[in-house]
Amino acid sequence: MESRPTPCTPALKFRELPESELDRALDLAYLAFHEKPEAELRAHHKELLRGCTRVGAYDGDALVGTVSALPFTLSVPGGELPCPGVTFACVAPTHRRRGALSGMLAELFARCAAQDWPIAALWASEAVIYGRFGFGEGTRGVTVEIDSARPLALRIAPDDRPLRLLSPADAPAQLAAFYDRTRAGRPGRIARSRAWWAEEWMAEKDEEDASFSPPRVVALGGPGEPLAGYAIYRTKREDDAPGLVRLDDLEAETPAAAAALWQYAASVDLTAKVRAWGRPVDDPLLLFAADRDQVRVTAGFPALWLRLLDVRTALLRRSYAAPVDLVLDVHDAHLPVNSGPHRLSCSPRGVAYEPTHDPADLSLAVRDLAACYLGGTSPTALVRAGLATEHTPGAAETLTAALRTDHAPHTVDGF
Ligand SMILES: CC(=O)SCCNC(=O)CCNC(=O)[C@H](O)C(C)(C)COP(=O)(O)OP(=O)(O)OC[C@H]1O[C@@H](n2cnc3c(N)ncnc32)[C@H](O)[C@@H]1OP(=O)(O)O
């Protein structure tokens, strides 16, 4: 079960971090993350922070911690929700383990509640940190590597429409509508503003490894035709080693379109490997690749951590794959308003989630409900793992059927 809230050291105060302190906040973040960014990147981070909801931890006047939230929208089953993207969480090395992060998150959660934001999400620097605050693994990713020293063997015929390279400057305008359409079909995707496309996807220099080429964008479908898919990648070529294609994003409207784009990535001259980080766990490539020794999953990891800040609103604002009528007893140590037995019912008449005195059919922690929310984890698996308690036989199976999604939830936008 989730741990109890961490008591905060009384000496620390938590309040809004004003714009005038953005430079102090960045200095603190670079100290905590061991980074020394160039002026251009620092300016970009400052601009991002300017658009955030920000909380600081103060020891007297000294800023000793920050946490911020970007104003995102996340696709959820059947729709989308406003979803603050929690980022730049850091505490001065002199003030760690004194409840600074706990206090800042409590303040941030209160600010999210005031703005009627029902969920929040983050990427964790260390997986162990955020479960205690009620975050669960909302989406997962896998790293896929293709041995492209030989032609990619496929079990399906690739789409034979023409491929064309787009300039990074023009690409967002051409990709955005296509991305938005595919985003609606997969929970866990973040809406990309024009600025996000330009700065996070099309930046000339890779933020983490400057030895990569600028982004290359290849689209399937001739000029004037509707787009059938796209891939964004960067390459790296070292003197003695075979070159690498790092595939950052690939979206396609059909399996054949995806096959054409994977085949393209695996045939870039002077390269012998494709590495695609953060692919969906149910990427069709893993099925239509003819040789799974050639296409291998080399890592799997939690991607987006999700927090249900307002369980009721979150459950009312997603769709359900099957009828359900169950009493859920959710435990939430940090936001008690979410705790206690509630009846979740979904029928052709609509969805309801209301407090009840009826006995619970299923008990679980809010972090585990968050893991199930986008369809990535099933309540039956939670029961099998000893993380949820089934009081009524079959309750977990009923909830699993209701929360099921056609596609595994997936997030590739880091923040
Ligand atoms: C969303 C993001 O931005 S992810 C990036 C997170 N930031 C970083 O990794 C930068 C470097 N690290 C830091 O700045 C800090 O150590 C933080 C932000 C991770 C934690 O801040 P702190 O103020 O020390 O956390 P706080 O004192 O509130 O700890 C709350 C609980 O989490 C636990 N905890 C905090 N960090 C960690 C960790 N890295 N590993 C294990 N447990 C942790 C604490 O032990 C504590 O539990 P306890 O009271 O039961 O012992």
Ligand as a Chemical Component Dictionary entry (heavy atoms), coordinates in Angstrom:
data_LIG
# 
_chem_comp.id                   LIG 
_chem_comp.type                 NON-POLYMER 
_chem_comp.pdbx_formal_charge   0 
_chem_comp.three_letter_code    LIG 
# 
loop_
_chem_comp_atom.comp_id 
_chem_comp_atom.atom_id 
_chem_comp_atom.alt_atom_id 
_chem_comp_atom.type_symbol 
_chem_comp_atom.charge 
_chem_comp_atom.model_Cartn_x 
_chem_comp_atom.model_Cartn_y 
_chem_comp_atom.model_Cartn_z 
_chem_comp_atom.pdbx_ordinal 
LIG C1  C1  C 0 9.374  14.998 -12.156 1  
LIG C2  C2  C 0 10.832 15.261 -12.038 2  
LIG O1  O1  O 0 11.253 16.348 -12.181 3  
LIG S1  S1  S 0 11.860 13.945 -11.697 4  
LIG C3  C3  C 0 13.350 14.675 -11.093 5  
LIG C4  C4  C 0 13.539 14.525 -9.617  6  
LIG N1  N1  N 0 14.727 15.289 -9.230  7  
LIG C5  C5  C 0 15.954 14.767 -9.161  8  
LIG O2  O2  O 0 16.188 13.593 -9.351  9  
LIG C6  C6  C 0 17.085 15.756 -8.828  10 
LIG C7  C7  C 0 17.955 15.295 -7.671  11 
LIG N2  N2  N 0 17.188 14.950 -6.480  12 
LIG C8  C8  C 0 16.521 15.875 -5.747  13 
LIG O3  O3  O 0 16.510 17.062 -6.059  14 
LIG C9  C9  C 0 15.780 15.415 -4.492  15 
LIG O4  O4  O 0 16.495 14.349 -3.909  16 
LIG C10 C10 C 0 14.332 14.932 -4.773  17 
LIG C11 C11 C 0 13.560 16.059 -5.460  18 
LIG C12 C12 C 0 14.303 13.693 -5.661  19 
LIG C13 C13 C 0 13.677 14.569 -3.442  20 
LIG O5  O5  O 0 13.531 15.729 -2.655  21 
LIG P1  P1  P 0 13.464 15.644 -1.044  22 
LIG O6  O6  O 0 13.084 16.999 -0.569  23 
LIG O7  O7  O 0 14.701 15.060 -0.525  24 
LIG O8  O8  O 0 12.257 14.642 -0.819  25 
LIG P2  P2  P 0 11.434 14.524 0.539   26 
LIG O9  O9  O 0 12.296 14.869 1.699   27 
LIG O10 O10 O 0 10.154 15.253 0.425   28 
LIG O11 O11 O 0 11.212 12.968 0.510   29 
LIG C14 C14 C 0 9.950  12.380 0.594   30 
LIG C15 C15 C 0 10.138 10.911 0.647   31 
LIG O12 O12 O 0 10.653 10.440 -0.595  32 
LIG C16 C16 C 0 11.831 9.660  -0.359  33 
LIG N3  N3  N 0 12.746 9.958  -1.431  34 
LIG C17 C17 C 0 13.003 11.144 -1.947  35 
LIG N4  N4  N 0 13.882 11.033 -2.934  36 
LIG C18 C18 C 0 14.206 9.737  -3.021  37 
LIG C19 C19 C 0 15.083 9.000  -3.838  38 
LIG N5  N5  N 0 15.851 9.602  -4.754  39 
LIG N6  N6  N 0 15.154 7.672  -3.634  40 
LIG C20 C20 C 0 14.420 7.072  -2.690  41 
LIG N7  N7  N 0 13.573 7.726  -1.881  42 
LIG C21 C21 C 0 13.465 9.040  -2.054  43 
LIG C22 C22 C 0 12.363 10.175 0.977   44 
LIG O13 O13 O 0 13.160 9.210  1.590   45 
LIG C23 C23 C 0 11.113 10.488 1.720   46 
LIG O14 O14 O 0 10.570 9.355  2.317   47 
LIG P3  P3  P 0 10.661 9.101  3.880   48 
LIG O15 O15 O 0 10.222 10.360 4.520   49 
LIG O16 O16 O 0 9.728  7.958  4.083   50 
LIG O17 O17 O 0 12.083 8.784  4.117   51 
# 
loop_
_chem_comp_bond.comp_id 
_chem_comp_bond.atom_id_1 
_chem_comp_bond.atom_id_2 
_chem_comp_bond.value_order 
_chem_comp_bond.pdbx_ordinal 
LIG C1  C2  SING 1  
LIG C2  O1  DOUB 2  
LIG C2  S1  SING 3  
LIG S1  C3  SING 4  
LIG C3  C4  SING 5  
LIG C4  N1  SING 6  
LIG N1  C5  SING 7  
LIG C5  O2  DOUB 8  
LIG C5  C6  SING 9  
LIG C6  C7  SING 10 
LIG C7  N2  SING 11 
LIG N2  C8  SING 12 
LIG C8  O3  DOUB 13 
LIG C8  C9  SING 14 
LIG C9  O4  SING 15 
LIG C9  C10 SING 16 
LIG C10 C11 SING 17 
LIG C10 C12 SING 18 
LIG C10 C13 SING 19 
LIG C13 O5  SING 20 
LIG O5  P1  SING 21 
LIG P1  O6  DOUB 22 
LIG P1  O7  SING 23 
LIG P1  O8  SING 24 
LIG O8  P2  SING 25 
LIG P2  O9  DOUB 26 
LIG P2  O10 SING 27 
LIG P2  O11 SING 28 
LIG O11 C14 SING 29 
LIG C14 C15 SING 30 
LIG C15 O12 SING 31 
LIG C15 C23 SING 32 
LIG O12 C16 SING 33 
LIG C16 N3  SING 34 
LIG C16 C22 SING 35 
LIG N3  C17 SING 36 
LIG N3  C21 SING 37 
LIG C17 N4  DOUB 38 
LIG N4  C18 SING 39 
LIG C18 C19 SING 40 
LIG C18 C21 DOUB 41 
LIG C19 N5  SING 42 
LIG C19 N6  DOUB 43 
LIG N6  C20 SING 44 
LIG C20 N7  DOUB 45 
LIG N7  C21 SING 46 
LIG C22 O13 SING 47 
LIG C22 C23 SING 48 
LIG C23 O14 SING 49 
LIG O14 P3  SING 50 
LIG P3  O15 DOUB 51 
LIG P3  O16 SING 52 
LIG P3  O17 SING 53 
# 
